[in-house]
């Protein structure tokens, strides 16, 4: 929340963690100063803020309509897939993915509805500030304070201006939010982000509790940014937004700007033959491994499918249960005698 008009800000009594209620909790009190109230430019700026608030509200309304249309499509698609599942025309995984998309669409509608609520409240605040300025210009001082109320029900996250001070318009005052409406923002290398699709499953690790939390990718942002790595290398990163799919009670200890490690499923398959990534190496332009048979290493070309830093899918060239040499050194040759250690 920011100051809707310039003036003297009285001390904000709220602290991080305090609960607030929409349109009822008093956030701040601003005493407009007479020179600012009589200034023509200040009045023009207030009118501009009203127009900006009106545009923000209109934008939020359009976003809500788009979200509602996507939700309707997701509901219809899910209904069709459930009917097709009864005929065994689709897999259960397809239905699960459709249910996840329908849940995300519902969450998006709820988020846009909250956005409209905030936009409407901010519009009311800017209009009230403008009326105060015009009233002062016509009649002189009739009100010595301007009350700023909370636009949402939630919790105080941060207080930017704790002490009394003279503040300009749009100066940040406090940050409010709903801890039960958290989302995860994680930045990926752009080369990895192109593999991530909305609806993909995500696992949140090292968040402070037991096990992993489950989530779903809601959005891969369309633009990236440059970030300097710990080694001083410029990297192009892309933010990926993830929604929790676990019950709120399971991650209630998480808060704003907390740290988590994220793994996102970019591809999956059942009944896959896998090999450790450390056993693979390039030989004559193709992937190969050393297979141990009767105490000797045998060079075996293989065809690889999906892979990550830990393991790889084997499409052809290996049988289940075969023994392979992990991280083979330059001493390993075809048909050389080997023994396990």
C-alpha positions as CSV (number, residue, x, y, z in Angstrom):
1,X,0.0,0.0,0.0
2,X,1.2,3.5,-0.8
3,X,0.3,7.0,0.2
4,X,-2.7,8.3,-1.9
5,X,-1.6,11.9,-1.4
6,X,1.3,13.9,0.0
7,X,1.4,15.0,3.6
8,X,2.6,14.2,7.1
9,X,2.3,10.5,7.9
10,X,1.6,9.8,11.5
11,X,3.3,6.8,13.1
12,X,2.0,3.5,11.8
13,X,1.0,1.3,14.8
14,X,0.9,-2.0,13.0
15,X,3.7,-4.5,13.2
16,X,4.6,-7.5,10.8
17,X,2.3,-10.4,11.6
18,X,-0.7,-8.3,12.7
19,X,-4.0,-9.3,11.2
20,X,-6.0,-6.8,9.1
21,X,-9.6,-6.8,7.8
22,X,-10.7,-5.3,4.5
23,X,-12.1,-1.7,4.8
24,X,-12.1,-1.9,8.6
25,X,-8.5,-1.9,9.8
26,X,-6.9,1.5,9.8
27,X,-3.5,1.3,8.2
28,X,-2.2,4.9,8.3
29,X,-3.3,8.5,8.9
30,X,-2.0,11.3,6.7
31,X,-2.3,14.9,7.5
32,X,-2.3,16.8,4.2
33,X,-0.1,20.0,4.3
34,X,-1.7,23.2,3.2
35,X,0.9,24.2,0.5
36,X,0.5,20.9,-1.2
37,X,-3.3,21.1,-1.1
38,X,-3.3,24.4,-2.8
39,X,-0.8,23.4,-5.4
40,X,-2.3,23.0,-8.9
41,X,0.3,20.4,-9.9
42,X,-0.6,18.3,-6.9
43,X,-4.3,18.3,-7.8
44,X,-3.4,17.4,-11.4
45,X,-1.3,14.5,-10.1
46,X,-4.2,13.3,-7.9
47,X,-6.5,13.4,-11.0
48,X,-3.9,11.3,-12.9
49,X,-3.8,8.8,-10.0
50,X,-7.6,8.4,-10.3
51,X,-7.4,7.8,-14.0
52,X,-4.6,5.2,-13.4
53,X,-6.8,3.5,-10.7
54,X,-9.7,3.4,-13.1
55,X,-7.5,1.8,-15.8
56,X,-6.2,-0.7,-13.3
57,X,-9.7,-1.7,-12.4
58,X,-10.7,-2.1,-16.0
59,X,-7.6,-4.2,-16.7
60,X,-8.4,-6.4,-13.7
61,X,-12.0,-6.9,-15.0
62,X,-10.7,-8.0,-18.4
63,X,-8.2,-10.4,-16.7
64,X,-11.1,-11.9,-14.6
65,X,-13.1,-12.5,-17.8
66,X,-10.2,-14.3,-19.4
67,X,-9.7,-16.4,-16.3
68,X,-13.3,-17.3,-16.2
69,X,-13.3,-18.3,-19.8
70,X,-10.2,-20.5,-19.2
71,X,-12.0,-22.1,-16.2
72,X,-15.1,-22.9,-18.3
73,X,-12.9,-24.5,-20.9
74,X,-11.0,-26.5,-18.3
75,X,-14.3,-27.7,-16.7
76,X,-15.7,-28.8,-20.1
77,X,-12.5,-30.5,-21.0
78,X,-12.3,-32.4,-17.7
79,X,-15.9,-33.5,-18.1
80,X,-15.2,-34.9,-21.6
81,X,-12.1,-36.7,-20.4
82,X,-14.0,-38.3,-17.5
83,X,-16.6,-39.6,-20.0
84,X,-13.8,-40.9,-22.3
85,X,-12.2,-42.6,-19.3
86,X,-15.3,-44.6,-18.7
87,X,-14.9,-45.9,-22.3
88,X,-11.2,-46.4,-21.6
89,X,-10.4,-44.0,-24.5
90,X,-8.0,-42.0,-22.4
91,X,-5.6,-42.7,-19.6
92,X,-6.0,-41.9,-15.9
93,X,-3.0,-39.7,-16.2
94,X,-4.8,-37.5,-18.8
95,X,-7.7,-37.1,-16.4
96,X,-5.3,-36.2,-13.5
97,X,-3.6,-33.6,-15.6
98,X,-7.0,-32.1,-16.6
99,X,-8.1,-32.0,-13.0
100,X,-4.9,-30.1,-12.2
101,X,-5.5,-27.6,-14.9
102,X,-9.1,-27.1,-13.7
103,X,-7.9,-26.4,-10.2
104,X,-5.3,-24.0,-11.4
105,X,-8.0,-22.2,-13.5
106,X,-10.2,-21.9,-10.4
107,X,-7.3,-20.5,-8.4
108,X,-6.6,-18.0,-11.2
109,X,-10.2,-16.8,-11.1
110,X,-10.0,-16.4,-7.4
111,X,-6.8,-14.4,-7.7
112,X,-8.3,-12.1,-10.3
113,X,-11.4,-11.6,-8.1
114,X,-9.1,-10.5,-5.3
115,X,-7.3,-8.2,-7.8
116,X,-10.6,-6.5,-8.7
117,X,-11.3,-6.0,-5.0
118,X,-8.0,-4.3,-4.4
119,X,-8.4,-2.2,-7.6
120,X,-11.8,-1.0,-6.5
121,X,-10.6,-0.1,-3.1
122,X,-7.6,1.8,-4.5
123,X,-9.9,3.7,-6.8
124,X,-12.1,4.7,-3.9
125,X,-9.0,5.9,-2.0
126,X,-7.7,8.0,-4.9
127,X,-11.1,9.5,-5.5
128,X,-11.4,10.4,-1.9
129,X,-8.0,12.1,-1.9
130,X,-9.0,14.1,-5.0
131,X,-12.2,15.2,-3.4
132,X,-10.3,16.3,-0.3
133,X,-7.9,18.4,-2.5
134,X,-10.7,20.1,-4.4
135,X,-12.7,20.7,-1.3
136,X,-9.8,22.4,0.4
137,X,-9.2,24.5,-2.8
138,X,-12.8,25.8,-2.7
139,X,-13.6,26.1,1.0
140,X,-10.3,26.0,2.9
141,X,-9.4,23.3,5.4
142,X,-12.4,21.2,6.4
143,X,-10.6,18.0,7.3
144,X,-7.2,17.7,9.0
145,X,-6.6,14.0,8.3
146,X,-7.0,11.3,5.6
147,X,-7.5,7.8,6.8
148,X,-6.0,4.9,4.8
149,X,-7.8,1.5,5.4
150,X,-6.7,-2.0,4.4
151,X,-8.0,-3.1,1.0
152,X,-7.9,-6.8,1.9
153,X,-8.2,-9.2,4.8
154,X,-4.9,-10.8,5.6
155,X,-1.6,-10.1,7.5
156,X,0.9,-7.3,7.6
157,X,4.1,-8.6,5.9
158,X,6.3,-5.4,6.1
159,X,6.1,-1.9,7.4
160,X,8.2,0.5,5.3
161,X,7.5,3.7,7.2
162,X,7.3,3.1,10.9
163,X,8.1,6.6,12.2
164,X,6.2,9.8,11.6
165,X,7.4,11.6,8.5
166,X,6.5,13.8,5.6
167,X,5.9,11.5,2.6
168,X,5.2,12.2,-1.1
169,X,2.3,10.6,-3.0
170,X,2.8,6.9,-3.9
171,X,5.4,6.5,-1.1
172,X,5.3,2.8,0.1
173,X,3.7,2.4,3.5
174,X,3.1,-1.2,4.3
175,X,2.9,-4.6,2.5
176,X,-0.1,-6.7,3.1
177,X,-0.9,-10.3,2.0
178,X,-2.8,-13.5,2.7
179,X,-0.4,-16.2,4.0
180,X,-2.9,-18.8,2.9
181,X,-2.6,-17.6,-0.7
182,X,1.2,-18.1,-1.2
183,X,2.8,-19.1,-4.5
184,X,6.3,-20.2,-5.2
185,X,8.5,-18.2,-7.5
186,X,11.7,-19.9,-8.7
187,X,14.1,-18.7,-11.4
188,X,15.4,-21.2,-13.9
189,X,18.0,-20.9,-16.6
190,X,16.2,-20.0,-19.8
191,X,17.5,-23.2,-21.4
192,X,15.8,-25.2,-18.7
193,X,12.7,-23.0,-18.5
194,X,11.8,-23.8,-22.2
195,X,11.3,-27.4,-21.1
196,X,8.8,-26.5,-18.4
197,X,5.1,-26.5,-19.3
198,X,2.1,-25.1,-17.3
199,X,0.5,-28.0,-15.3
200,X,3.7,-29.8,-14.7
201,X,4.2,-31.5,-11.3
202,X,6.6,-29.8,-9.0
203,X,8.3,-31.1,-5.8
204,X,9.4,-28.6,-3.1
205,X,12.3,-29.8,-1.1
206,X,14.3,-28.4,1.9
207,X,11.5,-26.2,2.9
208,X,11.9,-26.9,6.6
209,X,9.4,-29.7,7.1
210,X,9.4,-33.4,6.5
211,X,9.4,-34.8,3.0
212,X,8.5,-32.9,-0.2
213,X,5.6,-30.6,-0.8
214,X,3.6,-31.1,-4.1
215,X,2.8,-28.3,-6.5
216,X,1.8,-27.5,-10.0
217,X,3.3,-25.0,-12.5
218,X,0.9,-22.3,-13.2
219,X,3.0,-19.9,-15.3
220,X,6.3,-19.7,-17.1
221,X,6.9,-16.0,-17.4
222,X,7.3,-14.9,-21.1
223,X,10.3,-12.7,-20.4
224,X,13.7,-13.4,-18.8
225,X,16.2,-11.3,-16.9
226,X,20.0,-11.3,-16.4
227,X,21.4,-12.5,-13.2
228,X,25.0,-12.7,-12.1
229,X,25.9,-16.2,-10.7
230,X,28.1,-16.8,-7.7
231,X,31.0,-17.3,-10.1
232,X,30.4,-13.9,-11.7
233,X,28.9,-15.3,-14.9
234,X,25.9,-13.6,-16.5
235,X,23.0,-15.9,-16.8
236,X,19.6,-15.5,-18.5
237,X,17.0,-16.6,-15.9
238,X,13.2,-17.0,-16.2
239,X,10.7,-17.0,-13.3
240,X,8.4,-20.0,-13.0
241,X,5.3,-19.6,-10.8
242,X,4.1,-22.7,-8.9
243,X,0.9,-23.2,-6.9
244,X,0.7,-25.5,-3.9
245,X,-1.5,-28.6,-4.3
246,X,-1.0,-29.8,-0.7
247,X,-3.5,-28.8,2.0
248,X,-2.7,-25.5,3.7
249,X,-2.3,-27.2,7.1
250,X,0.8,-29.0,5.7
251,X,2.8,-25.9,4.8
252,X,1.4,-23.4,7.3
253,X,4.9,-22.6,8.6
254,X,6.0,-21.2,5.2
255,X,5.8,-17.5,4.7
256,X,6.6,-14.7,2.3
257,X,10.1,-14.8,0.7
258,X,11.0,-18.2,2.4
259,X,13.5,-20.4,0.7
260,X,12.7,-23.8,-1.0
261,X,14.4,-26.1,-3.5
262,X,12.3,-27.0,-6.5
263,X,12.2,-30.0,-8.8
264,X,9.9,-29.9,-11.8
265,X,8.8,-32.9,-13.9
266,X,9.4,-32.1,-17.5
267,X,8.8,-35.7,-18.8
268,X,7.8,-39.0,-17.3
269,X,7.1,-42.6,-18.4
270,X,6.3,-45.9,-16.9
271,X,8.3,-49.2,-17.0
272,X,11.5,-47.4,-18.1
273,X,14.9,-49.1,-18.3
274,X,17.4,-46.8,-16.7
275,X,21.2,-46.5,-16.4
276,X,23.3,-44.2,-14.2
277,X,24.4,-41.1,-16.0
278,X,27.9,-41.7,-14.8
279,X,28.1,-44.9,-16.9
280,X,27.5,-43.1,-20.2
281,X,30.2,-41.6,-22.4
282,X,30.5,-40.6,-26.1
283,X,32.2,-43.0,-28.4
284,X,32.3,-42.3,-32.2
285,X,29.6,-39.7,-31.8
286,X,27.2,-42.1,-30.0
287,X,26.4,-42.9,-26.4
288,X,28.1,-46.0,-25.1
289,X,28.6,-48.0,-21.9
290,X,30.9,-50.7,-20.7
291,X,29.0,-53.9,-19.7
292,X,30.7,-56.4,-17.5
293,X,30.3,-60.0,-18.6
294,X,32.4,-63.0,-17.4
295,X,34.9,-60.7,-15.7
296,X,35.5,-58.6,-18.8
297,X,34.4,-55.1,-20.0
298,X,32.5,-55.0,-23.3
299,X,31.9,-51.8,-25.2
300,X,28.2,-51.5,-25.9
301,X,26.5,-48.7,-28.0
302,X,23.2,-47.6,-26.5
303,X,20.3,-45.4,-27.6
304,X,19.3,-42.9,-24.9
305,X,15.9,-41.3,-24.4
306,X,15.1,-38.9,-21.5
307,X,17.9,-38.1,-19.2
308,X,19.0,-35.8,-16.3
309,X,22.1,-35.4,-14.2
310,X,21.5,-38.6,-12.3
311,X,20.1,-41.2,-14.7
312,X,19.1,-41.8,-18.3
313,X,16.4,-43.8,-20.1
314,X,17.8,-46.6,-22.3
315,X,15.8,-47.3,-25.4
316,X,18.1,-49.9,-27.0
317,X,21.3,-51.7,-26.4
318,X,21.0,-52.9,-22.8
319,X,19.0,-55.6,-21.0
320,X,17.5,-55.3,-17.5
321,X,19.9,-56.4,-14.8
322,X,23.1,-55.8,-16.9
323,X,26.1,-54.7,-14.9
324,X,27.7,-51.4,-16.2
325,X,30.9,-49.6,-15.1
326,X,30.2,-46.2,-13.5
327,X,32.7,-43.4,-14.4
328,X,35.0,-45.6,-16.5
329,X,38.6,-44.4,-16.5
330,X,40.9,-44.3,-19.6
331,X,42.3,-47.7,-18.5
332,X,39.1,-49.4,-19.4
333,X,39.1,-50.9,-22.9
334,X,36.9,-53.3,-24.8
335,X,37.5,-56.9,-23.6
336,X,39.9,-55.8,-20.8
337,X,39.7,-57.9,-17.6
338,X,37.9,-56.2,-14.7
339,X,36.8,-57.0,-11.2
340,X,34.4,-55.1,-8.9
341,X,35.7,-53.3,-5.8
